[in-house]
């Protein structure tokens, strides 16, 4: 079925979705959030998708074709552009270096493309859109092509806050560069960000952070969604005694740093205690030092990319998430909760989630406490069962795709009403 045929409802409003990533397959993080949200939008809108493809997610034409075909079951994929920053290491280094000298943040420059801009100007002459969804702040630089539409800006996290916090943890020149990028991003959020009709964030915590920058902005919370039909435990699967798992895109900064902390401080403590037997690190693009850890430590398996993370989640007795950086909310944790896993986490990894320590997860702020809580969970089947059931119930109540779909559609109605009230730009 083509996208045009699938989305062609008579009299339905038209929505243009501008994305920095081809939102498929829905396997964690930005792909999972964007896939479920764009599918939700298609239930009430005729959706056109114009997007970049990132080589980290879609390395070749075959992967782009497969994702495009899947998406065209419910949206029209207008164009998929190569991301200029993906042209090669030299291009990315030039972009990073040149961004330091200008007022425009790298996060915005990274999403600029003359070919995309020209195409959007042509598209604006062809189609009259009621609403434009900018799926990240970097795509907002293309807003001027659609002055008559309502503008919705999706925040996977509040970028300036995330980078500002990372700058505080860094040292030397890295700290200076991150702080400079955070400052420019904050200016962009306050400037062009103030022009949008509605901001969409993943949590009340991110809403508070954004209101600190834009006190008069319209903000709606649309949580990260989980397909609770897909992520659900199956009967008859045996857990492996003493097994611990972490799932995520391993080359993402926050994930890689969490794994290194696990390697250097948490896992050695667990091995000395003698209760933890196996650690599975599951996710795409593990850095060389993480791969090497798996090679030299027989208790550690680094899988790389897997088509389906559920078997790894089901076999593990504990999901360990020692993330201490980043922003937004962690879909990896919501997936594990939906799979009824017992979770041990750093409190920062739980930010923005309606999760109560001791009821839905065990929490520790340092390596010793995290190791102790993993040991406690591994040694207490009743505790694991209680935590897993409570976690599953919380996801079903608050983060299912059905619940989040209604939040998104209500947000779009608010944006359209605000656009009508505002009048011509």
C-alpha positions as CSV (number, residue, x, y, z in Angstrom):
1,X,0.0,0.0,0.0
2,X,1.4,3.4,-0.8
3,X,1.5,6.2,1.7
4,X,-0.9,8.3,-0.4
5,X,-3.5,5.6,-0.4
6,X,-3.0,4.7,3.2
7,X,-3.4,8.3,4.5
8,X,-6.0,9.6,2.1
9,X,-9.0,10.4,4.2
10,X,-11.5,12.9,2.7
11,X,-11.6,16.2,4.6
12,X,-8.8,15.3,7.1
13,X,-6.3,17.9,8.0
14,X,-2.8,17.8,6.4
15,X,0.3,17.4,8.6
16,X,3.9,17.6,7.5
17,X,6.4,15.7,9.7
18,X,10.0,17.0,9.5
19,X,12.4,14.7,11.0
20,X,16.2,14.4,11.6
21,X,15.9,10.6,11.4
22,X,13.9,8.1,9.5
23,X,11.5,6.9,12.3
24,X,11.7,3.1,11.9
25,X,12.3,0.5,13.2
26,X,10.8,1.4,16.6
27,X,13.7,0.0,18.6
28,X,14.5,2.3,21.4
29,X,15.2,6.0,21.9
30,X,14.3,8.5,19.2
31,X,13.2,5.8,16.7
32,X,10.7,4.3,19.1
33,X,9.2,7.6,20.2
34,X,9.0,9.1,16.7
35,X,7.6,5.9,15.1
36,X,4.7,5.6,17.6
37,X,3.9,9.3,17.5
38,X,3.8,9.6,13.7
39,X,1.6,6.5,13.6
40,X,-0.7,8.1,16.2
41,X,-0.8,11.3,14.1
42,X,-1.9,9.3,11.1
43,X,-5.1,8.2,12.8
44,X,-6.5,11.7,12.5
45,X,-4.3,13.5,9.9
46,X,-3.0,12.9,6.4
47,X,0.7,12.8,7.2
48,X,3.6,13.5,4.8
49,X,7.1,12.7,6.0
50,X,10.2,14.5,4.9
51,X,13.3,13.2,6.7
52,X,17.0,12.7,6.9
53,X,18.4,9.3,7.2
54,X,21.3,8.8,9.6
55,X,23.9,6.2,8.7
56,X,24.0,5.0,12.3
57,X,20.5,3.7,12.0
58,X,20.2,3.2,8.2
59,X,23.6,2.3,6.8
60,X,22.5,1.3,3.3
61,X,19.8,1.6,0.7
62,X,18.3,-1.7,1.7
63,X,17.6,-0.5,5.3
64,X,16.2,2.8,4.0
65,X,13.9,0.9,1.6
66,X,12.7,-1.5,4.3
67,X,11.9,1.3,6.7
68,X,10.2,3.4,4.0
69,X,8.0,0.6,3.0
70,X,6.9,0.0,6.6
71,X,6.1,3.6,7.2
72,X,4.1,3.9,4.0
73,X,1.5,1.7,5.5
74,X,0.2,4.8,7.3
75,X,2.0,7.9,6.1
76,X,3.3,9.2,2.8
77,X,7.1,9.3,2.7
78,X,7.7,12.3,0.5
79,X,11.5,12.4,0.5
80,X,14.4,10.9,2.4
81,X,17.6,13.0,2.3
82,X,21.1,12.1,3.2
83,X,22.3,14.0,6.2
84,X,25.2,16.2,5.0
85,X,27.0,15.6,8.3
86,X,27.2,11.9,7.4
87,X,29.2,12.6,4.2
88,X,32.3,11.5,6.0
89,X,34.6,12.1,9.0
90,X,36.2,15.2,7.3
91,X,32.8,16.8,6.7
92,X,31.7,16.2,10.3
93,X,35.0,17.6,11.7
94,X,34.7,20.7,9.5
95,X,31.1,21.1,10.7
96,X,32.1,20.8,14.3
97,X,35.0,23.2,14.0
98,X,33.2,25.8,12.0
99,X,30.2,25.7,14.4
100,X,32.4,26.8,17.3
101,X,33.0,30.2,15.6
102,X,29.4,31.1,14.8
103,X,26.2,32.0,16.7
104,X,24.3,29.1,15.3
105,X,24.6,26.0,17.5
106,X,26.0,22.8,16.1
107,X,22.8,21.0,16.9
108,X,21.0,23.3,14.4
109,X,23.7,23.4,11.8
110,X,23.9,19.6,11.8
111,X,20.3,19.5,10.4
112,X,20.9,22.1,7.6
113,X,20.7,21.0,4.0
114,X,20.4,23.2,0.9
115,X,18.7,20.3,-0.9
116,X,16.2,19.8,1.8
117,X,15.5,23.6,2.1
118,X,14.9,23.9,-1.7
119,X,12.6,20.9,-1.6
120,X,10.5,22.2,1.2
121,X,10.0,25.5,-0.6
122,X,8.7,23.6,-3.6
123,X,6.5,21.4,-1.4
124,X,5.0,24.5,0.3
125,X,3.8,25.7,-3.1
126,X,2.3,22.3,-3.8
127,X,0.5,21.4,-0.5
128,X,-1.2,23.5,2.0
129,X,-0.5,22.0,5.4
130,X,-2.6,22.7,8.5
131,X,0.2,21.7,10.9
132,X,4.0,21.1,10.7
133,X,5.6,18.8,13.3
134,X,9.3,19.6,13.8
135,X,10.6,16.4,15.4
136,X,13.7,18.1,16.8
137,X,14.8,21.7,17.4
138,X,17.4,21.5,14.6
139,X,14.6,21.2,12.0
140,X,13.0,24.4,13.2
141,X,15.2,26.4,10.9
142,X,12.9,25.3,8.0
143,X,9.8,26.9,9.6
144,X,9.6,30.0,7.3
145,X,8.5,27.8,4.3
146,X,5.2,27.2,6.1
147,X,3.9,30.5,7.6
148,X,0.2,29.5,7.4
149,X,0.5,26.2,9.3
150,X,0.5,25.6,13.1
151,X,4.0,24.8,14.3
152,X,4.6,22.1,16.8
153,X,8.1,21.5,18.1
154,X,8.9,18.1,19.7
155,X,11.6,17.9,22.3
156,X,13.1,14.5,22.9
157,X,14.9,16.3,25.7
158,X,15.6,20.0,26.6
159,X,18.8,20.2,24.6
160,X,20.4,23.2,26.3
161,X,19.8,21.8,29.8
162,X,21.2,18.4,28.8
163,X,24.4,19.9,27.4
164,X,24.7,22.4,30.2
165,X,24.7,19.5,32.7
166,X,27.2,17.6,30.6
167,X,29.5,20.7,30.6
168,X,29.5,20.7,34.4
169,X,30.8,17.2,34.4
170,X,33.5,17.8,31.8
171,X,36.9,19.3,32.1
172,X,39.2,21.6,30.2
173,X,38.5,22.6,26.6
174,X,35.6,20.0,26.4
175,X,33.9,21.8,29.2
176,X,34.3,25.2,27.5
177,X,32.9,23.9,24.2
178,X,30.0,22.2,25.7
179,X,29.1,25.2,27.8
180,X,29.3,27.4,24.6
181,X,27.0,25.0,22.7
182,X,24.5,25.0,25.6
183,X,24.5,28.8,25.7
184,X,23.8,29.0,21.9
185,X,21.1,26.4,22.2
186,X,19.4,28.2,25.0
187,X,19.4,31.4,22.8
188,X,17.9,29.4,19.9
189,X,15.2,27.9,22.2
190,X,14.4,31.4,23.5
191,X,14.4,32.9,20.0
192,X,12.9,30.7,17.2
193,X,11.5,28.5,19.9
194,X,9.3,31.3,21.1
195,X,7.6,31.4,17.6
196,X,6.1,27.9,17.7
197,X,2.4,27.4,18.6
198,X,3.1,24.4,20.9
199,X,6.0,22.7,22.4
200,X,5.8,18.9,23.1
201,X,7.9,17.4,25.9
202,X,8.3,13.9,27.3
203,X,7.7,14.7,31.0
204,X,6.5,17.3,33.5
205,X,10.1,17.7,34.5
206,X,11.1,18.7,31.0
207,X,8.1,21.0,30.9
208,X,9.4,22.8,34.0
209,X,12.9,23.1,32.4
210,X,11.4,24.6,29.2
211,X,9.1,27.0,31.1
212,X,12.2,28.4,32.8
213,X,13.4,29.5,29.3
214,X,10.0,30.3,27.8
215,X,7.6,31.3,30.6
216,X,4.8,32.2,28.3
217,X,5.1,29.2,25.9
218,X,2.3,26.7,25.4
219,X,3.7,23.3,26.4
220,X,2.1,19.8,26.3
221,X,3.4,16.6,27.9
222,X,3.4,13.7,25.5
223,X,5.2,10.8,27.2
224,X,7.5,8.3,25.6
225,X,5.3,5.5,24.4
226,X,5.7,1.7,24.8
227,X,4.0,-0.9,22.7
228,X,2.8,-3.0,25.7
229,X,1.6,-5.7,23.3
230,X,5.1,-6.1,21.8
231,X,7.0,-5.7,25.0
232,X,5.3,-8.2,27.3
233,X,6.7,-11.3,29.1
234,X,5.9,-14.7,27.7
235,X,5.1,-17.7,29.8
236,X,7.6,-20.5,30.1
237,X,10.8,-18.6,29.6
238,X,13.4,-19.4,32.3
239,X,15.6,-16.7,33.7
240,X,19.3,-17.4,33.9
241,X,20.4,-17.4,37.5
242,X,22.7,-14.5,38.4
243,X,22.1,-12.7,35.1
244,X,22.1,-8.9,34.6
245,X,21.3,-7.0,31.4
246,X,21.7,-3.5,29.9
247,X,20.0,-2.5,26.7
248,X,20.6,0.6,24.6
249,X,22.5,2.2,21.8
250,X,25.9,1.8,23.2
251,X,27.7,4.6,21.3
252,X,25.3,7.2,22.8
253,X,27.4,9.2,25.2
254,X,25.3,8.6,28.3
255,X,25.0,4.8,27.7
256,X,28.7,4.4,26.9
257,X,29.7,6.2,30.1
258,X,27.2,4.1,32.2
259,X,28.8,0.9,30.8
260,X,32.3,2.1,31.6
261,X,31.2,2.9,35.2
262,X,29.7,-0.6,35.3
263,X,33.0,-2.1,34.0
264,X,35.3,-0.1,36.3
265,X,33.3,0.0,39.6
266,X,30.0,-1.9,39.7
267,X,30.6,-5.2,38.0
268,X,33.8,-5.9,39.9
269,X,31.9,-5.5,43.2
270,X,29.2,-7.9,42.0
271,X,31.8,-10.5,40.9
272,X,33.5,-10.3,44.3
273,X,30.1,-10.9,46.0
274,X,29.7,-14.1,43.9
275,X,26.0,-13.6,43.1
276,X,26.2,-12.1,39.6
277,X,27.3,-14.6,37.0
278,X,26.4,-13.1,33.6
279,X,26.3,-9.6,32.2
280,X,24.7,-8.9,28.8
281,X,25.3,-5.6,27.1
282,X,22.9,-5.4,24.2
283,X,22.8,-2.6,21.6
284,X,24.2,-1.2,18.4
285,X,27.7,0.3,17.9
286,X,29.6,-0.6,21.1
287,X,32.8,1.3,21.3
288,X,36.1,-0.6,21.0
289,X,36.9,-0.5,24.7
290,X,33.5,-2.0,25.5
291,X,34.0,-4.8,22.9
292,X,37.4,-5.5,24.4
293,X,35.9,-5.8,27.9
294,X,33.6,-8.5,26.5
295,X,36.5,-10.3,24.9
296,X,38.7,-10.5,28.1
297,X,35.9,-11.1,30.7
298,X,34.2,-14.4,30.2
299,X,31.2,-13.3,32.3
300,X,30.4,-10.3,30.0
301,X,28.7,-10.6,26.6
302,X,28.6,-7.6,24.3
303,X,26.1,-8.5,21.6
304,X,26.2,-5.5,19.3
305,X,23.0,-4.9,17.3
306,X,20.2,-7.5,17.7
307,X,16.9,-7.6,15.8
308,X,14.9,-8.3,18.9
309,X,15.9,-7.3,22.5
310,X,13.1,-9.1,24.2
311,X,14.8,-12.5,24.5
312,X,17.7,-10.8,26.3
313,X,15.3,-9.0,28.6
314,X,13.3,-12.1,29.4
315,X,16.4,-14.2,30.3
316,X,17.9,-11.6,32.7
317,X,16.9,-11.5,36.3
318,X,17.9,-7.8,36.8
319,X,18.0,-4.8,34.4
320,X,20.8,-2.5,35.6
321,X,20.8,1.1,34.4
322,X,23.6,3.2,36.0
323,X,23.0,6.2,33.7
324,X,24.1,9.5,35.2
325,X,23.8,11.8,32.2
326,X,21.4,12.7,29.4
327,X,17.9,14.1,29.2
328,X,14.3,13.3,28.4
329,X,13.1,9.9,29.7
330,X,14.6,6.5,29.0
331,X,12.6,4.3,26.8
332,X,15.0,1.5,27.5
333,X,13.7,1.5,31.1
334,X,10.1,1.7,30.0
335,X,10.6,-1.3,27.7
336,X,12.2,-3.3,30.6
337,X,9.3,-2.3,32.9
338,X,6.8,-3.6,30.3
339,X,8.8,-6.8,30.2
340,X,8.3,-7.1,34.0
341,X,12.0,-6.9,34.8
342,X,13.3,-6.0,38.2
343,X,15.2,-2.7,37.7
344,X,18.1,-1.3,39.6
345,X,18.9,2.2,38.5
346,X,20.7,5.4,39.3
347,X,18.1,8.1,40.2
348,X,19.1,10.3,37.2
349,X,18.1,7.5,34.8
350,X,14.6,7.6,36.2
351,X,14.2,11.4,35.8
352,X,10.8,12.4,34.4
353,X,9.3,8.9,34.9
354,X,6.5,8.4,37.3
355,X,8.4,5.7,39.1
356,X,8.7,5.3,42.8
357,X,11.9,3.9,44.3
358,X,11.3,0.7,46.2
359,X,7.9,0.2,44.5
360,X,8.8,0.1,40.8
361,X,12.6,0.0,40.9
362,X,15.6,-0.2,43.3
363,X,17.8,2.9,43.3
364,X,21.4,3.7,44.2
365,X,23.6,6.8,43.6
366,X,27.0,5.2,44.0
367,X,28.6,2.0,42.8
368,X,28.5,0.3,46.2
369,X,24.8,0.9,46.6
370,X,24.0,-0.1,43.1
371,X,25.9,-3.4,43.5
372,X,24.2,-4.0,46.8
373,X,20.8,-3.5,45.3
374,X,21.6,-5.8,42.4
375,X,22.7,-8.4,44.9
376,X,19.5,-8.0,46.9
377,X,17.3,-8.4,43.8
378,X,19.3,-11.4,42.5
379,X,18.9,-13.2,45.8
380,X,15.2,-12.5,46.3
381,X,12.7,-14.0,43.7
382,X,9.7,-12.5,45.6
383,X,11.2,-9.0,45.4
384,X,11.9,-9.4,41.7
385,X,8.4,-10.5,41.1
386,X,6.9,-7.7,43.1
387,X,9.0,-5.0,41.3
388,X,8.3,-6.5,37.9
389,X,4.6,-6.6,38.3
390,X,4.4,-3.1,39.7
391,X,6.5,-1.8,36.8
392,X,4.4,-3.5,34.2
393,X,1.2,-2.0,35.7
394,X,2.7,1.5,35.8
395,X,3.7,1.3,32.1
396,X,0.3,0.0,31.1
397,X,-1.5,2.8,33.0
398,X,0.7,5.7,31.9
399,X,3.0,4.9,28.9
400,X,1.1,2.6,26.6
401,X,0.9,3.7,22.9
402,X,-2.9,4.0,23.3
403,X,-2.6,6.4,26.2
404,X,0.1,8.5,24.6
405,X,-1.7,8.7,21.3
406,X,-4.6,10.6,22.9
407,X,-2.1,13.0,24.5
408,X,-0.5,13.8,21.2
409,X,-3.8,14.3,19.4
410,X,-5.0,16.7,22.1
411,X,-1.7,18.5,21.8
412,X,-2.2,19.0,18.1
413,X,-5.7,20.4,18.7
414,X,-4.2,22.9,21.1
415,X,-1.7,23.9,18.4
416,X,-4.3,24.4,15.7
417,X,-6.5,26.5,18.1
418,X,-3.5,28.6,19.0
419,X,-2.7,29.1,15.3
420,X,-6.2,30.2,14.6
421,X,-6.2,32.6,17.5
422,X,-2.8,34.1,16.6
423,X,-3.8,34.9,13.0
424,X,-1.3,35.5,10.1
425,X,2.4,35.5,10.8
